[in-house]
């Protein structure tokens, strides 16, 4: 079960404000602040989708490329021992380090992909 909303490759949080008696959230993975709210889950989902659509429309009107939340690259710090182990695994299986790490992450989250 996930506490994230998804729409057009954008993800958003789901939070509850007892003080305001409403659900609210923000789009994650981009620098722009896109927030939304609703009194029900359905209203929250609709406002989330509307926020994403408005953002994309605004970008198009201003002739600006919309931010993409996941570019496919990121830096990870791991222990030297784990680094060595994954590097050895990659060499033993005739893979690049990137391919071995992608395989490990894919196995963890249940998604199999191939990098070029």
Secondary structure, 3 states (H helix, E strand, C coil): CCCEEEECCEEEECEEECCCCEEEEEEECCCCCCEEEECCHHHHHHHHHHHHHHHHHHHHHCCCCCCCCCCCCCCCCCCHHHHHHHHHHHHHCCCCHHHHHHHHHHHHHCCCCCCC
